[in-house]
Amino acid sequence: MNKAPDTALIIGDSGGIGAALAAALSERGTAVTGLSRRRDGLDMTCETSVADHLAGLAAPFDLVIVATGALTIDGAGPEKTIRAISARAMADQFALNTIGPALVLREAHRLLPRRRPSVIAVLSARVGSIGDNRLGGWVSYRAAKAAVNQVVQTAAIELARSHRQAACVALHPGTVATPFTADYHGRHPAVPPATAAGNLLGVIAGLTPAQTGAFLDWQGKEIPW
């Protein structure tokens, strides 16, 4: 995708990164459709809600980005150790950060055009990398992101059979200065949402079908599974 897409769907466009992506694309002349919990009542943890909201869209779109997710859910933040996990907190992480994007990818064959280049990207996180895990902790969030990476890879394989010009990828946006990460910047410098959006759109612009199924950071570099 070497030019700005004509049409885009941003799922989670009321969040920090999602809103910045929508604004940046609109400035480039893209017709942007947004879906969010805050404005539209989209519940990514509810199969019926996702299906109903996606069914009402005027697909296909040249670009689809799933920008939903959370580090802290119902007061349960990232665990410092596996000794601190709870079944409920882990299930909540999987419901929002894995199953929600999977429900969107279930509709990828309909959301994307079959005969022109397109991209569907799910915002993941470097901490979902199994090979890059050197610190431990954050068990539920790490596991949920590792799982969504597997979902993306599987969806990419299947999508390539019918959409040969599509790229289906997992993207790590870096540490972004939003309420989502406010308590967890730590030793990683945070960038404004607008900067993160520009970085991600730069990576997306350079994607080819040969990269479908990839897990990439905001610089376009591959991240180990």
Phi and psi restraints in degrees (value plus and minus 20) as a CYANA .aco file:
   2 ASN   PHI    -115.3   -75.3
   2 ASN   PSI      -6.9    33.1
   3 LYS   PHI    -165.4  -125.4
   3 LYS   PSI     148.0   188.0
   4 ALA   PHI     -81.8   -41.8
   4 ALA   PSI     115.0   155.0
   5 PRO   PHI     -85.7   -45.7
   5 PRO   PSI     129.3   169.3
   6 ASP   PHI     -91.4   -51.4
   6 ASP   PSI     -58.0   -18.0
   7 THR   PHI    -153.4  -113.4
   7 THR   PSI     127.4   167.4
   8 ALA   PHI    -166.4  -126.4
   8 ALA   PSI     127.4   167.4
   9 LEU   PHI    -137.8   -97.8
   9 LEU   PSI     101.2   141.2
  10 ILE   PHI    -131.5   -91.5
  10 ILE   PSI      91.7   131.7
  11 ILE   PHI    -113.7   -73.7
  11 ILE   PSI      94.8   134.8
  12 GLY   PHI      78.3   118.3
  12 GLY   PSI      17.0    57.0
  13 ASP   PHI    -100.0   -60.0
  13 ASP   PSI     -19.1    20.9
  14 SER   PHI    -116.7   -76.7
  14 SER   PSI     -27.8    12.2
  15 GLY   PHI     -99.6   -59.6
  15 GLY   PSI     153.9   193.9
  16 GLY   PHI     -79.0   -39.0
  16 GLY   PSI     -75.0   -35.0
  17 ILE   PHI     -92.6   -52.6
  17 ILE   PSI     -61.7   -21.7
  18 GLY   PHI     -80.2   -40.2
  18 GLY   PSI     -63.5   -23.5
  19 ALA   PHI     -84.8   -44.8
  19 ALA   PSI     -59.9   -19.9
  20 ALA   PHI     -87.1   -47.1
  20 ALA   PSI     -58.0   -18.0
  21 LEU   PHI     -83.5   -43.5
  21 LEU   PSI     -64.5   -24.5
  22 ALA   PHI     -82.5   -42.5
  22 ALA   PSI     -62.5   -22.5
  23 ALA   PHI     -85.2   -45.2
  23 ALA   PSI     -64.3   -24.3
  24 ALA   PHI     -84.0   -44.0
  24 ALA   PSI     -61.4   -21.4
  25 LEU   PHI     -87.2   -47.2
  25 LEU   PSI     -60.9   -20.9
  26 SER   PHI     -80.9   -40.9
  26 SER   PSI     -59.6   -19.6
  27 GLU   PHI     -84.0   -44.0
  27 GLU   PSI     -45.3    -5.3
  28 ARG   PHI    -110.4   -70.4
  28 ARG   PSI     -15.8    24.2
  29 GLY   PHI      73.3   113.3
  29 GLY   PSI     -12.1    27.9
  30 THR   PHI     -99.9   -59.9
  30 THR   PSI     117.2   157.2
  31 ALA   PHI    -101.1   -61.1
  31 ALA   PSI      90.0   130.0
  32 VAL   PHI    -122.5   -82.5
  32 VAL   PSI     110.0   150.0
  33 THR   PHI    -128.2   -88.2
  33 THR   PSI     112.2   152.2
  34 GLY   PHI    -139.9   -99.9
  34 GLY   PSI     129.8   169.8
  35 LEU   PHI    -153.4  -113.4
  35 LEU   PSI     117.0   157.0
  36 SER   PHI    -171.4  -131.4
  36 SER   PSI     139.4   179.4
  37 ARG   PHI     -88.3   -48.3
  37 ARG   PSI     -64.6   -24.6
  38 ARG   PHI     -81.5   -41.5
  38 ARG   PSI     -64.5   -24.5
  39 ARG   PHI    -113.7   -73.7
  39 ARG   PSI     -60.3   -20.3
  40 ASP   PHI    -126.6   -86.6
  40 ASP   PSI     -28.6    11.4
  41 GLY   PHI      58.9    98.9
  41 GLY   PSI      -2.9    37.1
  42 LEU   PHI     -88.4   -48.4
  42 LEU   PSI     103.6   143.6
  43 ASP   PHI    -132.7   -92.7
  43 ASP   PSI      85.5   125.5
  44 MET   PHI     -89.3   -49.3
  44 MET   PSI     -31.7     8.3
  45 THR   PHI    -113.7   -73.7
  45 THR   PSI     -18.1    21.9
  46 CYS   PHI    -138.1   -98.1
  46 CYS   PSI      96.0   136.0
  47 GLU   PHI     -78.0   -38.0
  47 GLU   PSI     -61.9   -21.9
  48 THR   PHI     -85.6   -45.6
  48 THR   PSI     -62.1   -22.1
  49 SER   PHI     -81.5   -41.5
  49 SER   PSI     -66.5   -26.5
  50 VAL   PHI     -82.4   -42.4
  50 VAL   PSI     -67.1   -27.1
  51 ALA   PHI     -81.9   -41.9
  51 ALA   PSI     -64.0   -24.0
  52 ASP   PHI     -86.1   -46.1
  52 ASP   PSI     -62.3   -22.3
  53 HIS   PHI     -88.0   -48.0
  53 HIS   PSI     -59.8   -19.8
  54 LEU   PHI     -91.2   -51.2
  54 LEU   PSI     -52.0   -12.0
  55 ALA   PHI     -85.4   -45.4
  55 ALA   PSI     -46.4    -6.4
  56 GLY   PHI    -108.2   -68.2
  56 GLY   PSI     -14.6    25.4
  57 LEU   PHI    -109.7   -69.7
  57 LEU   PSI     131.5   171.5
  58 ALA   PHI    -108.0   -68.0
  58 ALA   PSI      50.5    90.5
  59 ALA   PHI     -95.6   -55.6
  59 ALA   PSI     141.9   181.9
  60 PRO   PHI    -110.5   -70.5
  60 PRO   PSI     149.1   189.1
  61 PHE   PHI    -142.6  -102.6
  61 PHE   PSI     124.6   164.6
  62 ASP   PHI     -91.0   -51.0
  62 ASP   PSI     -48.7    -8.7
  63 LEU   PHI    -159.3  -119.3
  63 LEU   PSI     110.9   150.9
  64 VAL   PHI    -145.6  -105.6
  64 VAL   PSI     108.0   148.0
  65 ILE   PHI    -144.9  -104.9
  65 ILE   PSI     107.4   147.4
  66 VAL   PHI    -117.2   -77.2
  66 VAL   PSI      85.3   125.3
  67 ALA   PHI    -133.0   -93.0
  67 ALA   PSI       8.6    48.6
  68 THR   PHI    -113.3   -73.3
  68 THR   PSI     147.1   187.1
  69 GLY   PHI     123.0   163.0
  69 GLY   PSI     150.1   190.1
  70 ALA   PHI    -178.8  -138.8
  70 ALA   PSI     127.8   167.8
  71 LEU   PHI    -109.1   -69.1
  71 LEU   PSI     -59.8   -19.8
  72 THR   PHI    -134.0   -94.0
  72 THR   PSI     107.0   147.0
  73 ILE   PHI    -147.9  -107.9
  73 ILE   PSI     104.3   144.3
  74 ASP   PHI      31.0    71.0
  74 ASP   PSI      21.1    61.1
  75 GLY   PHI      62.9   102.9
  75 GLY   PSI     -25.7    14.3
  76 ALA   PHI    -114.8   -74.8
  76 ALA   PSI      88.1   128.1
  77 GLY   PHI    -113.4   -73.4
  77 GLY   PSI    -197.4  -157.4
  78 PRO   PHI     -79.0   -39.0
  78 PRO   PSI     113.8   153.8
  79 GLU   PHI     -95.5   -55.5
  79 GLU   PSI     126.0   166.0
  80 LYS   PHI    -101.7   -61.7
  80 LYS   PSI     -40.3    -0.3
  81 THR   PHI    -173.0  -133.0
  81 THR   PSI     136.2   176.2
  82 ILE   PHI     -83.8   -43.8
  82 ILE   PSI     -40.5    -0.5
  83 ARG   PHI     -87.9   -47.9
  83 ARG   PSI     -33.2     6.8
  84 ALA   PHI    -121.3   -81.3
  84 ALA   PSI     -17.0    23.0
  85 ILE   PHI     -91.5   -51.5
  85 ILE   PSI     133.6   173.6
  86 SER   PHI    -151.4  -111.4
  86 SER   PSI     129.5   169.5
  87 ALA   PHI     -81.6   -41.6
  87 ALA   PSI     -61.0   -21.0
  88 ARG   PHI     -84.9   -44.9
  88 ARG   PSI     -67.2   -27.2
  89 ALA   PHI     -83.5   -43.5
  89 ALA   PSI     -59.4   -19.4
  90 MET   PHI     -87.8   -47.8
  90 MET   PSI     -61.5   -21.5
  91 ALA   PHI     -82.3   -42.3
  91 ALA   PSI     -59.4   -19.4
  92 ASP   PHI     -83.9   -43.9
  92 ASP   PSI     -60.2   -20.2
  93 GLN   PHI     -82.6   -42.6
  93 GLN   PSI     -63.4   -23.4
  94 PHE   PHI     -87.6   -47.6
  94 PHE   PSI     -58.7   -18.7
  95 ALA   PHI     -79.6   -39.6
  95 ALA   PSI     -64.6   -24.6
  96 LEU   PHI    -105.3   -65.3
  96 LEU   PSI     -66.3   -26.3
  97 ASN   PHI    -111.8   -71.8
  97 ASN   PSI     -33.9     6.1
  98 THR   PHI    -137.8   -97.8
  98 THR   PSI     -77.5   -37.5
  99 ILE   PHI     -88.3   -48.3
  99 ILE   PSI     -59.8   -19.8
 100 GLY   PHI     -75.8   -35.8
 100 GLY   PSI     -76.3   -36.3
 101 PRO   PHI     -79.1   -39.1
 101 PRO   PSI     -55.1   -15.1
 102 ALA   PHI     -82.0   -42.0
 102 ALA   PSI     -57.3   -17.3
 103 LEU   PHI     -86.5   -46.5
 103 LEU   PSI     -52.4   -12.4
 104 VAL   PHI     -90.6   -50.6
 104 VAL   PSI     -65.6   -25.6
 105 LEU   PHI     -83.5   -43.5
 105 LEU   PSI     -45.5    -5.5
 106 ARG   PHI     -78.1   -38.1
 106 ARG   PSI     -47.9    -7.9
 107 GLU   PHI    -121.0   -81.0
 107 GLU   PSI     -11.2    28.8
 108 ALA   PHI     -78.8   -38.8
 108 ALA   PSI     -56.5   -16.5
 109 HIS   PHI     -80.8   -40.8
 109 HIS   PSI     -47.2    -7.2
 110 ARG   PHI    -115.2   -75.2
 110 ARG   PSI     -48.6    -8.6
 111 LEU   PHI     -96.3   -56.3
 111 LEU   PSI     -44.4    -4.4
 112 LEU   PHI    -127.9   -87.9
 112 LEU   PSI     129.2   169.2
 113 PRO   PHI     -92.9   -52.9
 113 PRO   PSI     130.9   170.9
 114 ARG   PHI    -110.6   -70.6
 114 ARG   PSI     -42.6    -2.6
 115 ARG   PHI    -139.5   -99.5
 115 ARG   PSI       2.3    42.3
 116 ARG   PHI    -171.3  -131.3
 116 ARG   PSI     142.0   182.0
 117 PRO   PHI     -80.4   -40.4
 117 PRO   PSI     124.4   164.4
 118 SER   PHI    -176.3  -136.3
 118 SER   PSI     143.4   183.4
 119 VAL   PHI    -158.4  -118.4
 119 VAL   PSI     116.4   156.4
 120 ILE   PHI    -143.8  -103.8
 120 ILE   PSI     101.8   141.8
 121 ALA   PHI    -144.2  -104.2
 121 ALA   PSI     116.4   156.4
 122 VAL   PHI    -131.7   -91.7
 122 VAL   PSI     107.1   147.1
 123 LEU   PHI     -94.3   -54.3
 123 LEU   PSI      97.0   137.0
 124 SER   PHI    -129.6   -89.6
 124 SER   PSI    -169.5  -129.5
 125 ALA   PHI    -178.4  -138.4
 125 ALA   PSI     125.3   165.3
 126 ARG   PHI     -79.1   -39.1
 126 ARG   PSI     -50.5   -10.5
 127 VAL   PHI     -87.9   -47.9
 127 VAL   PSI     -29.6    10.4
 128 GLY   PHI     -99.9   -59.9
 128 GLY   PSI     -26.2    13.8
 129 SER   PHI     -95.4   -55.4
 129 SER   PSI     103.6   143.6
 130 ILE   PHI     -92.4   -52.4
 130 ILE   PSI     -62.8   -22.8
 131 GLY   PHI     -87.8   -47.8
 131 GLY   PSI     -42.7    -2.7
 132 ASP   PHI    -119.5   -79.5
 132 ASP   PSI     -16.4    23.6
 133 ASN   PHI    -100.1   -60.1
 133 ASN   PSI      89.8   129.8
 134 ARG   PHI    -138.4   -98.4
 134 ARG   PSI     -27.1    12.9
 135 LEU   PHI    -132.9   -92.9
 135 LEU   PSI     -40.5    -0.5
 136 GLY   PHI      53.5    93.5
 136 GLY   PSI    -187.9  -147.9
 137 GLY   PHI      50.9    90.9
 137 GLY   PSI     159.2   199.2
 138 TRP   PHI      30.7    70.7
 138 TRP   PSI      21.1    61.1
 139 VAL   PHI     -80.3   -40.3
 139 VAL   PSI     -70.8   -30.8
 140 SER   PHI     -86.6   -46.6
 140 SER   PSI     -64.3   -24.3
 141 TYR   PHI     -87.1   -47.1
 141 TYR   PSI     -64.2   -24.2
 142 ARG   PHI     -76.7   -36.7
 142 ARG   PSI     -67.8   -27.8
 143 ALA   PHI     -85.1   -45.1
 143 ALA   PSI     -60.0   -20.0
 144 ALA   PHI     -84.8   -44.8
 144 ALA   PSI     -59.4   -19.4
 145 LYS   PHI     -93.5   -53.5
 145 LYS   PSI     -56.7   -16.7
 146 ALA   PHI     -82.1   -42.1
 146 ALA   PSI     -58.5   -18.5
 147 ALA   PHI     -87.6   -47.6
 147 ALA   PSI     -61.5   -21.5
 148 VAL   PHI     -87.7   -47.7
 148 VAL   PSI     -50.4   -10.4
 149 ASN   PHI     -82.6   -42.6
 149 ASN   PSI     -59.4   -19.4
 150 GLN   PHI     -85.0   -45.0
 150 GLN   PSI     -60.1   -20.1
 151 VAL   PHI     -81.6   -41.6
 151 VAL   PSI     -63.8   -23.8
 152 VAL   PHI     -81.7   -41.7
 152 VAL   PSI     -66.5   -26.5
 153 GLN   PHI     -80.3   -40.3
 153 GLN   PSI     -64.2   -24.2
 154 THR   PHI     -85.8   -45.8
 154 THR   PSI     -64.3   -24.3
 155 ALA   PHI     -81.3   -41.3
 155 ALA   PSI     -58.4   -18.4
 156 ALA   PHI     -82.5   -42.5
 156 ALA   PSI     -62.1   -22.1
 157 ILE   PHI     -81.4   -41.4
 157 ILE   PSI     -65.7   -25.7
 158 GLU   PHI     -91.4   -51.4
 158 GLU   PSI     -60.1   -20.1
 159 LEU   PHI     -84.1   -44.1
 159 LEU   PSI     -53.5   -13.5
 160 ALA   PHI     -82.9   -42.9
 160 ALA   PSI     -41.4    -1.4
 161 ARG   PHI     -91.0   -51.0
 161 ARG   PSI     -49.1    -9.1
 162 SER   PHI    -134.7   -94.7
 162 SER   PSI     -43.4    -3.4
 163 HIS   PHI    -142.3  -102.3
 163 HIS   PSI      60.9   100.9
 164 ARG   PHI     -91.6   -51.6
 164 ARG   PSI     -35.0     5.0
 165 GLN   PHI    -122.9   -82.9
 165 GLN   PSI      -8.8    31.2
 166 ALA   PHI    -115.6   -75.6
 166 ALA   PSI     131.4   171.4
 167 ALA   PHI    -142.9  -102.9
 167 ALA   PSI     105.0   145.0
 168 CYS   PHI    -135.6   -95.6
 168 CYS   PSI      94.4   134.4
 169 VAL   PHI    -156.9  -116.9
 169 VAL   PSI     139.5   179.5
 170 ALA   PHI    -126.1   -86.1
 170 ALA   PSI     111.8   151.8
 171 LEU   PHI    -143.5  -103.5
 171 LEU   PSI     115.0   155.0
 172 HIS   PHI    -119.0   -79.0
 172 HIS   PSI      96.0   136.0
 173 PRO   PHI    -100.4   -60.4
 173 PRO   PSI     -23.1    16.9
 174 GLY   PHI      65.8   105.8
 174 GLY   PSI    -195.5  -155.5
 175 THR   PHI    -107.6   -67.6
 175 THR   PSI      98.2   138.2
 176 VAL   PHI    -133.0   -93.0
 176 VAL   PSI     117.7   157.7
 177 ALA   PHI     -97.2   -57.2
 177 ALA   PSI      65.5   105.5
 178 THR   PHI    -154.0  -114.0
 178 THR   PSI     147.0   187.0
 179 PRO   PHI     -76.9   -36.9
 179 PRO   PSI     -46.9    -6.9
 180 PHE   PHI     -76.1   -36.1
 180 PHE   PSI     -57.9   -17.9
 181 THR   PHI    -136.6   -96.6
 181 THR   PSI     -12.4    27.6
 182 ALA   PHI     -73.7   -33.7
 182 ALA   PSI     -56.3   -16.3
 183 ASP   PHI    -112.7   -72.7
 183 ASP   PSI     -16.0    24.0
 184 TYR   PHI    -152.9  -112.9
 184 TYR   PSI       3.3    43.3
 185 HIS   PHI     -84.6   -44.6
 185 HIS   PSI     -62.4   -22.4
 186 GLY   PHI      34.8    74.8
 186 GLY   PSI    -151.6  -111.6
 187 ARG   PHI    -109.1   -69.1
 187 ARG   PSI     -16.8    23.2
 188 HIS   PHI    -120.9   -80.9
 188 HIS   PSI     100.2   140.2
 189 PRO   PHI     -83.6   -43.6
 189 PRO   PSI     119.3   159.3
 190 ALA   PHI    -119.2   -79.2
 190 ALA   PSI     124.9   164.9
 191 VAL   PHI    -130.2   -90.2
 191 VAL   PSI     135.1   175.1
 192 PRO   PHI     -84.6   -44.6
 192 PRO   PSI     134.4   174.4
 193 PRO   PHI     -75.3   -35.3
 193 PRO   PSI     -58.1   -18.1
 194 ALA   PHI     -83.3   -43.3
 194 ALA   PSI     -58.0   -18.0
 195 THR   PHI     -87.0   -47.0
 195 THR   PSI     -64.1   -24.1
 196 ALA   PHI     -80.9   -40.9
 196 ALA   PSI     -61.4   -21.4
 197 ALA   PHI     -82.6   -42.6
 197 ALA   PSI     -63.9   -23.9
 198 GLY   PHI     -81.8   -41.8
 198 GLY   PSI     -60.7   -20.7
 199 ASN   PHI     -82.3   -42.3
 199 ASN   PSI     -66.3   -26.3
 200 LEU   PHI     -84.7   -44.7
 200 LEU   PSI     -62.4   -22.4
 201 LEU   PHI     -87.3   -47.3
 201 LEU   PSI     -50.0   -10.0
 202 GLY   PHI     -85.1   -45.1
 202 GLY   PSI     -61.2   -21.2
 203 VAL   PHI     -84.8   -44.8
 203 VAL   PSI     -65.7   -25.7
 204 ILE   PHI     -80.0   -40.0
 204 ILE   PSI     -60.2   -20.2
 205 ALA   PHI     -81.6   -41.6
 205 ALA   PSI     -48.4    -8.4
 206 GLY   PHI    -114.3   -74.3
 206 GLY   PSI     -20.0    20.0
 207 LEU   PHI     -91.0   -51.0
 207 LEU   PSI     127.1   167.1
 208 THR   PHI    -146.7  -106.7
 208 THR   PSI     142.9   182.9
 209 PRO   PHI     -77.4   -37.4
 209 PRO   PSI     -45.9    -5.9
 210 ALA   PHI     -85.9   -45.9
 210 ALA   PSI     -38.1     1.9
 211 GLN   PHI    -116.1   -76.1
 211 GLN   PSI     -15.8    24.2
 212 THR   PHI     -79.6   -39.6
 212 THR   PSI     120.2   160.2
 213 GLY   PHI      68.2   108.2
 213 GLY   PSI     -18.2    21.8
 214 ALA   PHI     -99.2   -59.2
 214 ALA   PSI     136.8   176.8
 215 PHE   PHI    -137.4   -97.4
 215 PHE   PSI      87.9   127.9
 216 LEU   PHI    -143.9  -103.9
 216 LEU   PSI     130.5   170.5
 217 ASP   PHI    -111.8   -71.8
 217 ASP   PSI    -196.3  -156.3
 218 TRP   PHI     -88.2   -48.2
 218 TRP   PSI     -30.8     9.2
 219 GLN   PHI    -118.0   -78.0
 219 GLN   PSI     -21.6    18.4
 220 GLY   PHI      66.0   106.0
 220 GLY   PSI      -9.1    30.9
 221 LYS   PHI    -108.9   -68.9
 221 LYS   PSI     120.5   160.5
 222 GLU   PHI     -88.6   -48.6
 222 GLU   PSI     121.4   161.4
 223 ILE   PHI    -129.1   -89.1
 223 ILE   PSI     115.3   155.3
 224 PRO   PHI     -83.7   -43.7
 224 PRO   PSI     126.4   166.4
